[in-house]
Amino acid sequence: MSPAGANGPVRVALLGCGTVGGQVVRLLREQADELAARAGSPVELVGVAVRRPHRHPDLGDLLTTDASALVTRDDVDVVVEVIGGIEPARTLLLQALKAGKSVVTANKALLAEEGAALAEAADAAGVDLYYEASVAGAIPLLRPLRESLAGDRITRVAGIVNGTTNFILSAMAANGSSYADALEEATRLGYAEADPSADVDGYDAASKAAILATLAFHTRVTAGDVYCEGIRQVSAADIAAAKGLGCVIKLLAICERTAGEGTEPETVSARVYPAMIPASHPLAAVDGAFNAVFVEAEAAGQLMFYGQGAGGAPTASAVLGDLVAVARNRVIGGHAPRESAYASLPVRSMGSVHTRYHVSLDVADRAGVLAAIAGEFSRNGVSIAAVRQSGGGRIDGAMTESDGAARLVVVTHAAPESALAATVETLTKLDAVRGVDSVLRVEELGRTGVVG
Ligand SMILES: NC(=O)c1ccc[n+]([C@@H]2O[C@H](COP(=O)([O-])OP(=O)(O)OC[C@H]3O[C@@H](n4cnc5c(N)ncnc54)[C@H](OP(=O)(O)O)[C@@H]3O)[C@@H](O)[C@H]2O)c1
């Protein structure tokens, strides 16, 4: 490998030239002079690997279908990967790192699965591994966690990190539409892919949660450690119920550090699910395809990062920022500080995570039902904060006016997930309970009690 000299170019191989890669090429070309001035040396594109070269006529001789040969070429200093998925990206990046090339990638799925292997390979080769674009697109978030907050103790990172699901939930809230109709609209407008599973089932957000938790808590967290629920089950009735409580429903990625009690160790948790948050919380105002992440640190307090979480140009902006950082490091002959996972905190199981719940029940409309239901919550150690009834007569034992059905909503105080699950199981066995319509978590995210 021939290193970039004081004024020699930093030579870049690009893997993938789709939505993001195409914009990386455009910015590299349009801003060549400014990038050279900022990096301290020209940043030159020397090769682009794609699958179907005929789709990229403007790239001429730069094109190749042999990505493996490209990443090990002597005239390549940095490999930018915007193919996506686990393979062949994993093999190509490990090859590149082993060959002494620095790597910039936007690949959240790969980092959430193989972040440790990539970081070790970068370490061993003494080169850079940057991945700002992998979480929340254009929003500078990973570098602040890694660098600006390195002197602080982060206690929570929580936010909206998937634009597709945020668009769908925002549309449901604005129009009262069903999940299916809102998904159809998102697909028509290009916010959802033909197969939306990775977004609507929460996997995309779970990969991002793993990356955020790893950086925030100096602890290796993989996608498999992240509890994940998507938004398919969120109904128009849930959205209306949230509104009635002064809340909105958002798909949240939550990474938390929890102090150990007694001899218990400190733990971290990473989870993704739709949750009610108070309409007064700053995250509630994040609508459409935007992303926002709320960071809480002991000394810094609360910080919020907001912006475009996806799209070719916004994501390319983050890739180019990383590329300039790598180029600067090469010009001065060094590399960025290593990623640290020294804390190695245990990841908490979902069963022991405490949140509040909004439980909606379809119950028989007769006297004594409320007492029976409250008894089940109490038996399982879940304390009730508020109960609301709609439809039917009185179910509190005072009188009976109807033998039809009523809807009962119970909002709880914080309780462990396992206790709530046990409560729901026993509720479904009660004669008086015709069905548990929905269970939604209620997250207040550091704001004082607004719900219940
Ligand atoms: N799109 C976004 O808004 C966004 C936001 C944040 C992060 N990201 C991440 O950025 C990455 C790229 O996303 P994208 O939306 O740009 O994807 P995309 O539009 O599907 O582009 C993928 C590119 O990779 C090329 N490719 C696929 N398999 C290849 C292989 N085996 N060898 C060489 N090239 C191959 C494709 O070649 P052809 O052109 O020949 O098909 C295409 O140019 C993903 O990791 C994604 O998660 C995307």
The ligand as a Gaussian input file, in Angstrom:
#p B3LYP/6-31G(d) Opt

LIG

0 1
 N      -31.184000       4.762000       1.111000
 C      -31.136000       5.398000       2.268000
 O      -31.872000       6.362000       2.506000
 C      -30.146000       4.963000       3.339000
 C      -30.085000       5.675000       4.539000
 C      -29.153000       5.302000       5.523000
 C      -28.350000       4.197000       5.295000
 N      -28.487000       3.487000       4.119000
 C      -27.619000       2.321000       3.935000
 O      -26.787000       2.540000       2.805000
 C      -26.539000       1.308000       2.146000
 C      -26.935000       1.434000       0.668000
 O      -28.309000       1.741000       0.559000
 P      -28.933000       2.228000      -0.831000
 O      -30.320000       2.678000      -0.515000
 O      -28.031000       3.147000      -1.534000
 O      -29.006000       0.833000      -1.644000
 P      -29.348000       0.620000      -3.183000
 O      -29.959000       1.835000      -3.769000
 O      -30.081000      -0.676000      -3.272000
 O      -27.911000       0.436000      -3.866000
 C      -27.124000      -0.711000      -3.664000
 C      -25.943000      -0.670000      -4.600000
 O      -25.112000      -1.779000      -4.309000
 C      -24.773000      -2.431000      -5.525000
 N      -24.572000      -3.850000      -5.236000
 C      -25.456000      -4.753000      -4.746000
 N      -24.863000      -5.950000      -4.619000
 C      -23.579000      -5.794000      -5.018000
 C      -22.460000      -6.651000      -5.124000
 N      -22.564000      -7.949000      -4.791000
 N      -21.290000      -6.141000      -5.586000
 C      -21.193000      -4.863000      -5.939000
 N      -22.217000      -3.973000      -5.857000
 C      -23.390000      -4.454000      -5.406000
 C      -25.927000      -2.193000      -6.453000
 O      -25.467000      -2.351000      -7.784000
 P      -26.394000      -2.042000      -9.078000
 O      -26.502000      -0.550000      -9.108000
 O      -25.607000      -2.562000     -10.184000
 O      -27.674000      -2.719000      -8.797000
 C      -26.291000      -0.758000      -6.086000
 O      -25.516000       0.148000      -6.818000
 C      -27.316000       0.253000       2.948000
 O      -26.468000      -0.334000       3.907000
 C      -28.383000       1.060000       3.640000
 O      -28.841000       0.451000       4.832000
 C      -29.348000       3.851000       3.151000

